Amino acid sequence: MGSGLLDEIEGVIQGHRDGHGYVVRDDGESDIYLPPNEMRAVLHKDRVKARIVRHDRKGRPEGRVLEIVERPPQPIIGRLLHESGVWLVAPEDKRYGQDVLIPKGATGTAKPGQVVVVELTEPPSLYGQPVGRVKEVLGEIDDPGMEIEIAVRKYGVPHEFSEACIALARTLPDKVRPQDKKHRVDLTDVPLVTIDGEDARDFDDAVYCEPARVGRGKGWRLLVAIADVSHYVETGSAIDIDAYDRATSVYFPRRVIPMLPEKLSNGLCSLNPEVDRMCMVCDMLIAATGEIAAYQFYPGVMWSHARFTYTEVAAILANTRGPEAQRRKDRVQDLMNLHDVYRVLLKARNARGAVDFETVETQIVCDESGRIEKIVPRTRNDAHRLIEEAMLAANVCSADFIQQSGHPGLYRVHEGPTPEKKEILRSYLKAMAVGLSISDDPQPAEFQRIAEAVKERPDGQQIHTMLLRSMQQAIYTPINSGHFGLAYDAYTHFTSPIRRYPDLLVHRVIKAILAGRRYELPALPTPGEAHEKLARRLASRVAAPGQKLRKPAAPPSREIQAWEAAGLHCSANERRADEASRDVEAWLKCKYMREHLGEEYGGVVTAATTFGIFVTLDAMYVEGLVHITELGGEYFKFDEARQELRGERTGIRYAIGTRVRVQVSRVDLDGRKIDFRLVREGEELIARAMKDKGVSSPGPAASSKGTAKRASRKTAAAAPGERARSPIQALKSAVKTAAAKGKGRGSKRR
């Protein structure tokens, strides 16, 4: 291509705690490695133009920064230190590679050791550190809830409503007024109920089911009533602007940062028991096959007849004559009808071939001071699944309704695996002798078939993990290409407008279609370079690493461009919420494990990488790294096809699913990292592997430090362009150079 403008590549700086960094390119191509000297004058998150200057032995690009295009006005959070008469702030996020100097008069009321928010007054340069002033004092590092205060600022989560939003919320009524009920279907006599978790405070959805004739056969009428947020939140209002900015509620242990002011989220819009509430209703007829035979949408007024918890409903369904059922005997038959319709919807899901892997989600239980008491698995029972199927049905009807009308809207799109991920999965299935593989244009049913076939195998969980890893993340977009995992041609989000902005937009579109109008997004952006930049920037945050961004065949209309921008914004902020939640969970887990240093636990390998294995403890559900230097005195090779580490001398293998015993050896709170050391069971594995190879067992000398260090240098050194990853990223990663960025909530609202 030659030199010149063609070689200029735009992207965002991603720092690394070891001093080097990367340019994450807008075009989705491989990240460009920046050595430490190139990072001196730039900061993590800066937008830059860079040029590739060389490639390493593996063909990975290394670059030089040409120009800083944009320096986002981001606060830096860290601890204020006083060293040798100089005040400085050590950033809590180690991706900012330099401490910030604070001039004498710029420390405000902060005391040494406190956590502060810093505003930069001078950027870093090749010869000088960045300079800043203390803008806000958050408190002491061990204050309860400090991890949340840090995370919301670190990830830029809006956590304070604007004055205009609060003022507008105050003017809203406290309850449904007679004039609000006009032109609505009165459902107050229909025994709709809510079913949620014990700790839920905002109730988006209510359900009711009764047997009905469908054609000549039997079937059910299923009502899904959803809080009508759009009745109170007008397009372009102060509340709407704040809600769009947030795009989603963010859930932390013991605290929620809601999308809407509390007056709406826990009051006026929440479907609380025994009060009138505005709702949007998806009224469906479901055949005995589980097919949706007919549906209609209408605005209604409802009165929730009961607030159930999942635990309570599961107990009633398990024993309809038990004490829980006796307390709720008026509602038992309704719950049984819901259970019946759930069973036929599930049958239809299986016939469709939707992917349904059971994965373990955990819940952190904290005490009053915010300290972790325990980490427990979230168990999904029939009540969870029943609500999930009802919500899926309503979401599918919403997508169909919007599609049939020809009105633009946001779909929830989940695409099949990329060509690269297909190849990795095929190689892996072959290496594991599964006997089944995926076709060139795989269908969800193929994944489900493989999952079913390996369920009983000892390495079944490991294969399920690899199947999950091969899939992409779901996004919001006006261009519908179906939902791969759920095996739907069209799918959207309609059921949670209290906590998700896309659902609120879907409600507005449905209302506009019902009224014969066209819904317009508040501010249509002008097509052109500014919009192209926004789309590229947000898409680069949403697209999986290495995934090419597809160019549409024809330039989209101005209206579709506005919907695309809204979809990209909502998708990016969904990722932001996930990252902030995970960061807080990792902090809490590190604080928890500091109290268990030196203790031994059984665990299972959840990922193998070039630099070691990640192990999740059985009792704690906490993940940590056993570095390759801790695996014994031999050279370990990473087998990409099998996703395992194999010792060249002994043949010992560490793959996903391998059981080990470890000791908690180190906890790094700043880096959110936990290190384990392998104990006894590792030696048993070595003995077994060597017996298989017909080699005699090694003596104690086999673990000599020199050999271990040589082995680690060969395999564990982070090469230029190879990003060291957190345990969670490593678990999600399908290949050693690609790290997927987290999953959406796997509970009832997919």
N, C-alpha and C positions, 0 to 999 in steps of 0.2 A: 504493500500500500504506500510505501514511502513515508517520509516525515511530513509534518504539517498538521492542519486542523483535523484531518481524518483520524490521526492517532490520538486526539484528545478524547478522554473517556470521562464521563461525568458519573459521580456516585457519592455515597455517604461513607465517611470514615467510621470504622469500627475498631476501637482500641482493644488492646489485650493487656492483661495484668503484667505480662513479662516485658512490656516496653515496646514491642513491635505493634503493627496494626494492619488493617486491610482497607481497601476501597471496595465497598459492596456496590457493584455496578447497577445502574438503572436498567440496562438491557438484559439483566438476568444471567450474563455470562459469568465465568469463574471469577471469584474475588481476586483482587490484585494485592499481593503481599507488600507491605511497607516496612523496611528495616527501622530499628529504633531511631537512627539519626534523621529519618524522614518524618518521624512523629513529633519531633521537638517543637515545630512551629504550628502544629495543628492539634485539634482537640477531638475526642470521641464525639460523633454526631455531626461534625462539620460537613458541609456539602462542598466538594472539591472537583477540580478538573485534574486528571492525572495522565501520565504517559507510561506505557510499558517499556522498560529499559532492557530487561533480559528475561530469560526463562531458566528455571532450575533444571536439574537432571531429569526430573519427572515431567518436565514441560509446563510447570506451573508459573504463572506470570509474576514478576516482581516489578514494582513501579516507582515513579517519582511524582510528587505533588507539583503541579504547575501553578495552580491558582486556587485560592479559597473563594468559592462562589457565594456561599452564604454561611453565616455563623448564627445558628438559631439562638434566640435569647433564653438559653437554658440555665436554670440555677444549678449550682454544684453543692451537694450535701456532704458534710464531713465533720470531723472533730477538730475543734480549735486547739492548737498546741502552742506552747511558748518555749522555744528552744534557743539557748544562747542569746537571749535578748530579742529574738525575732519571733513575730507572730505569724503562724501559717495554719492553713486548713488542709488536712490530709483527706482527700476525697474518699467517701465510703465506697463508691463504685470504682473499683481498681482499673477499669478501662480508661479512666482519666489518668494518664501516666505521670502527672506532675502535681506536686503540692502547690497550693495557691498562697502567695504572699499577701499578708494583710498589713497595711500601714498602721502605725500606732493609733491614730484617731479613728480607725475604721472598724474597730471590734465591737462597737455598741455596748450593750449590757452583758455580752457573753463572757463567761469565765472559762479558764483553761479546762479542757476535757469535755466540754459540752458539745452537743451536736448542733450545728448551725447550717443555715442556708446562705450561700455566698453568691453575690452578683459580681461578675467579672467587670473590672474597669479597664484592664489592659490585657490583651490576648497574649499567649505565649509567643516567643520568637526564638530564632536559632540560638540567641545568646542570653535570653532572660526568661525567668519563670512567669506564669500568668499572675496578675495582681487583681485583688478583689476587695469587696467590703462585705461585712456581715449584714444581711438583710433581715434575717429572722432567727431567733433562738428557739430550737425545738425542745431542749432539755438535756437530761443526763442519758447516757447510752442504755442504762438499765431501767429507765422509766417504763411502766406498762404501756403497751401500744406504740412504743417508739418505732418498732419495725414497720408499722403501717404509715406513720407520719413520714418516714424516710421513703417508703415505696411510692406513695402517691406523688411525691415531688420528683423522685428519681425518674419515674415513667411518665410524668406530666399528666397524671390523672386529675381532671378538674374536681376539687373536693369542697369548694365553697360556692353556693348559688349566688348569682348576681343580685344586687339590691332590687333591681327591677323585677326579677323573677320572684323573690320573696314577697315584694309588695303586691304583685298580681295574685299570688297564691292566697294572700290574706283576704282578698276581695271575693274569693270563691265561696259558695254556700257551704254549710256544714253537712247538709243532707240533701237528698233529692227533693226538688220542689215540684208542685203540681204542674207548672208550665213546662218542666223538663220532660214530662211523660207524654206530651203531645206527639202524635204520629208514631207511636211505638206500640209493639205487641205487648199486652199485659200478661206476663208469665208468673205473676206472684203466687198463683195457686199451684204451679208446677213444682214438685218437690226436688228442685235442683240442690245439689250439695257440693261442697269443696272437699278435696282430699289432698293433703299436703304433709310435709314433714312437721315434726313436733315444734321446731324452732322457727317455722315460717311466720312472717308478719304481713306480707303482701300476698293476697289471694287473687291471681289473675283469672282462674278458670273454674267453672262449675259444670257438673255433668248430671244427666238424667237419662234413663233408658227404660223403654217398655216394649213388650212384644207387639208386633204389627204384621199385617199381611203385606207381602211384597210380591206383586204379580199374583200367581196362584199358590205360591208357597209361603212358608212362615219366614219371618225375619224380625227385625227390630227397628224401632225408631230411636235414634240416638241424638240427644241435644247437647251440644257443647256451647256454653255461654261464656263469653270472654269480656272482661272489664272494658267498658267503652271509654277509653282514655281520650279518644279524639273528640268526644263531646265537650270536654273541658279544656283541652290543650289545642288552641287554634293555631293554624299554620302561621309561622312568622311572629308569634307572640313571644314575650320575654321568657315564658316557661319553655316554649318550643325551641328557642335558640339555645338555652342551657341544655335541654334534653338532647338536641342534635350534637352539641359539642361533646357531651359524655358518650352518647350512642348506646350505652349499656350501663346497667348497675354493676358494681364491682364487689365481689364477695370475698371477705377476709374472715379468718376465724374470729368470732366475737364482734365483728363490725361489718356493716354494709355501707358502701357509698352509693346511694340510690340515684337513678337517672332522673327521677321526679321528686319535687319537694314532698316531705313526709305527709303533709295534709292530703295529698293525692295518693301517694303510694301506700300509705297505711290507713288512710281514711276514706275520702270520697270515691276513689276508684276501686279500692280493695273490696272484694266480694265477701264482706264480713257477715257472720250469721245473723239472721233475723232483722235485717234492715233492707229497705228498698235500694237497689243499685241499677244504674244504667248498664246495659250490656249489648254486645253484638253477638248474634246467635248463628251458629251453623247447625241447621236442622237436617238430619240425614236419615235416609231409609237404607238399611243394610240387609242384604239377602243372606240366606243360610250359608252361602259359599264364602261370605266375608266381603263380597263385592259391594261397592257403594252404588245402589240402584238409582238414587235420586238425592238431590240436596237443594236447600235454599238458604239464603242469608237474609236476615232482617234485624233492625234495631229493636231491642226489647227493654222491659223493666222486670227485674227479677227480685226474689226474696229468698236468700239462701236458707234452706230448712235445717242444715246441720254443717258444722265444721268438723270433718273427720281427719284423723291422722292415718298414714300408711299402715302403721303397726296395728291400729284398731281395726281397720278394714280387713287386713290380712287375717287377724284373729277371728273376725266374724265369718269370713269365707271358709276358714278352716273348720269352724264349729258353729253352725247356725243356731245351736241350742245352748251355747256357752254363755258365761256371764256378760261378755261384751255385747253379744247379740240381744240379751235380755234388756240391757240398758237402752238399746236403740231399735226395739222391735218394730216400730213403725217404718223404719227404713231398710230392714233386712231384705225384703223382696226386691226393692229397687237395686240394692247392691248385687243381688244374685243375677238380676237381669243384665247389669253392667258386666258381670263376670262371664255371662253367656255370650254377650256380643264380643267381649275381648277374645274369647276362645275362637270364634269364627274369624275375627280379624287377624289373629295369629296364624290361623290355618291359611288364610289368603297371603299373608306375609311369607310363609314358608313356600307356598306354591309359586310366588313371584320370584323366589330365590334371593330375597334380601339378606345382606350379611348381618349376622347377629352373633358376635363373639362376646362371651361373658368375661369382662375384665374386672379386676379388683380396684375399686376406688376407695380412698381412705378419708377419714374425717379426723381432724385434730380437736381433741377435747381439752379446753383450757380451764384453769381455776379463775377466781375473781381477779387476781393480780395479772392475769394474762399469761401465766406460766403453763406449759403443756403438762397435763396430768397423764394423758395416754393418747395413743393413736389407734383408732379402731377401723376395721373395714366397714364400708357402707354396704349393707346387704340389701339386694333388690328382691322384693317379694312380689306376689301376684298383684298387690294393690299398686305398686309402682308401674308394673308392666301394663296393667289395665288402663291407667291414666295415660301412659305413653302411647298406647295404641289409639285411644280416643283422640289425643292431640294430633297424632300423625294423620288420622282420617280428616280432621278439620283443616289441617294445613294443606293436604292434597286437594281438598275441595276449593280452598282459597286460590291455590295456584291455577286450578282448572278454570275457575270463574274468571280470573284476570286474563288468562290466556284466551278463553273463548270470546271475551269482550273486545280483544284487540287493544286494550288500554295498557300503556307501559306500567311496569311495577318492578319490585325487587323479588327475584327468585333466590332460593337457597340452593346453590349449585355445587355439586360434589362430583368431580370427574374421576374417571378410572386412572390406573397407574400410568406414569410417563413411560416412554420406551425404555429409558435407562433403568427405571425401577422394575419393569417387567423382566428385563434380562437378569437382574440381580436375583429376583424371586425364582425365576426358572432354574438358574444355576443352583440356588440353595435347595429347592425341592428335589432336584436331581441328586445333589450331594447327600441329602438326607434319606435317599431311597424311598420317597413318598409314593411313587408309582402313579401320581396324578400331576398334571401341570396345567398351565393356563394357555389359552389360545392367543393369536395375534390381536384379536379384538375381544378381550375377555369380558364376560358377563358376570354380574354379582353372584349368580348361582354357582359359577365355577369355584369361586372363593369359598362359598358356603359348603360346597361338596367336599373340598379339601379339608375344611375345618371339621366337618362331621367325621371324615375318614380317619383323622389322626387324633380325635378326642380322647381315645383310650390309651394312646401310646404314652410311654413315660416322658417323651419329649414333646407331647402334644401342646403344652402351654408355650413352649419355645417356638413351635411352628405357627401357632396362632399369633404370637407377637410379630413374627416376620410378615405374616399376611397383612396385619394391621399397618406395619411400617411402610408397606409398598403403596399404600393409598395416599392421595393428596388431601389437603385441607379443604373444607367447604368454605365458600365465599358467597357474598351477596352481589348479584349482578342483574341488570335488566335483560341480559341475553341468556335465555334459558337453554341449558343443555342437559337438564335432568339431574337426578341425585343417584349416583352410582351405588353407594352403600345401601340405601333404602330401596333401590330398584324401582324408582318412580320416574316417569317421563317428565313430570313437572312437580315441583315442591316449593313451598315458601314457608315463612314464619308468620303466623296469625295469632298464636295463643298466649303470648307474653308481652303485651304492649306496655305494662307497668315497668318492665325492666329491660326491654329491647326496642330501640328506635325503629328498626326495619318493620317490626310488627305493627307499630303505630302508623307507618306509611301504608302498609297493606290494608289496614282498617280504613284509612282515608280514601284509598283507591276503590275499595269495595263499596263504600258509601256513595262515592261519586258515580260509579256504574249504576247503582240502584236508583239514583236520582236522575240518571240520564245526562250527567255532566262529565267534564274532564277535569281530573285533579292536576293542578300545576304545582311543581316544587317551588318553594319560596323564591330563590334567586337563581335564575337560569344563567350559568356561566357563559361568557362569550367564547365561542370556539376559537381556537388559535393556540399560540405557543404556550400561554399561561396554563390553559387547560391540559395541553399535551404533557407539560411538566408535572402537573398535579397527578395526572393519570399514571405517568411513568413512575413517579416517586412512590405513590401509594401502592401501585401494583408490585413494585420491587419489594415492598414490605410484606405483601400478601403472598406473592408467588413463592413456591418452595425453592430452596437454593438450587441453582443449576437448571431450573425450569425456564424454558424460553417463553417469552411473552408473545402470544399470538397476535398478529395484526388482523383486524377485521377486514373482510373482503372489500366492503365499501365504506366510505366515511360515514359514521353514524349521524343522525339528525341532531340538531341542537338540543331537542327534548331528551333524546336517548343519552346524549353526552352528560346532561345534568343528572339523569338517573345513574349513569355509570359512576360519576363522581360521588354521588350519595352512597352507592354500593361499596366503592373502594374505601370511603371514609368509615363506614360502619364495620367493614371487614378489618381494617387496620386497627380500629379502636377495640374491636373484640380481641385481637391479638394482644393489644396493650393491656387490657384488663387481665387476660390470662397470665401474661408475664409478671404483672404486679402481684397477682395472687400467688403465683409460684415462688416469687422472690420472698414474700412474707413467710410462706410455708417452709422454705429452705432455711430462713433465719431462725424460725421457731424450732425446727428440727435440730439445727446446730446447737442452739442454747440448751435444748433438752439432752443432747448427746454429750455435752460437756460434763454433765453430772454422771455420765456412765463411762468415762475414760478408763481404760484398762480392763473393762468387763468383756466376757466372751459370750458370743451368741451363734446360733445356727442361722444359716441364710442360704439364699439361692442366687446364682449368677443371673443378672438381668441384662447384661450386655458385655460383649468382649470387644476390645479395641486394640490398636497397635501398642498402647502404653499401659495396658492392664485390664482388669475385669471390674465391673460394677456389681456389687452384691447388695441385695435387699434382705434385711434381717427379718426372720419369721415373726418374732414377737413384737417388734417395734414398727414394722413397715417403713423403715428408714433406709435410704440407699447411700452407699459410700464406695470409694475406690480402693481396690487392692492394687497398688502400683506394681509394675512388672518386676521391680527390684525385690519385691516381697514374695515372689513366686518360686524362689529357689534358684540354685546355682546352675542354670543352663540357659541356652539360647531359645527363646520362644518366638515362634513365627505366627503371624496373624493369617488365618485362612479366610479369605474374603467370601468364598462360596459357602462355606459352612458357618461363617460368623463365629469363629472360635480361635483361641490361642492354643498352639500345640508345641510341647517341648520336644526339641529335635533329638535329644539323647534318650529320654525316658518314654516319649510318646504320650505323656500325660496331656489330657485335653480339658480346657475350660471353655464350655459353651453355655449358651442361655439354657438355664434349667439345671446346671450342675450344682449339687448340694455341697456346701463348704462350711467350715467353722472358722469364725474370725474373732479378732480382738479389736476393740475401738482404740486406735493408736493416736489419732490427732484430729482436732476440730479447728477449722479456720472460719471464724464467724464472718469476717470481712469478705472472704472469697466464697462463702456459702458452701464450703467443702468439708466432707468427712472422710478421713482415711482409716482403712482397716488393715490389720496384719493377719496373714493366714496362719492358723494354728493347726494342731494335730491332723485334722481330716485331710489336709493337703498331702501329708506324708503317706496316709493310707491310699490316696488316689495314685500317688507316684508308685507305691509298691504294686498296686493292681495293674497299672499301665505297663510297668517293667516286666511283670509276670507275663502279661499278654505278649510282650515282645521277646520273651525268653531271655531277659537280661537280669542279672542279680541286682538286689535292692541296693541303693546307694547308702553309704554311711553318713555320719554327721558332717563330714568334710564337704559333702556335695553342696552344702549351702554357703560355701565360702563367699565372702562379700565381694572379692575381686571379680569372680565369674559373674556374679549378679550384676555388678556395675557394668561390666563389658556388655552383658546381654541387654541391659537397659539402654546403653548408648546406641546399640545397633537398632533397637526397635522403638524406644520411647522418645528419642529426641524429636521435638516439634520442628518439623521441616518448614522452610519458608512456604507460606501459603496454606499450612495446615493448622486449623484453629483448634486449640485445646478446648474441650467441651465440658459443660457441667454434667453431673450424673444424669439429670433428667433428659438433657439433650442427647446424651450418648445412648440412652435407652431408646429414644425415638428414632435414632439415626439408622438409616438402611445401609449406608456404606461409610467407610472411614473418613471420607471427605465431605459428606453431606449430613447436616443435622437439621431435622425437622423441628419446628418451633412450637410444640405443645398441642394438646387436643382441646376441643370444646367440651362443654359440659356433657357428660354421657348420661345424665339422668333423664327424666321424662321429657324434657323439652329440647329435642335434638335440633 
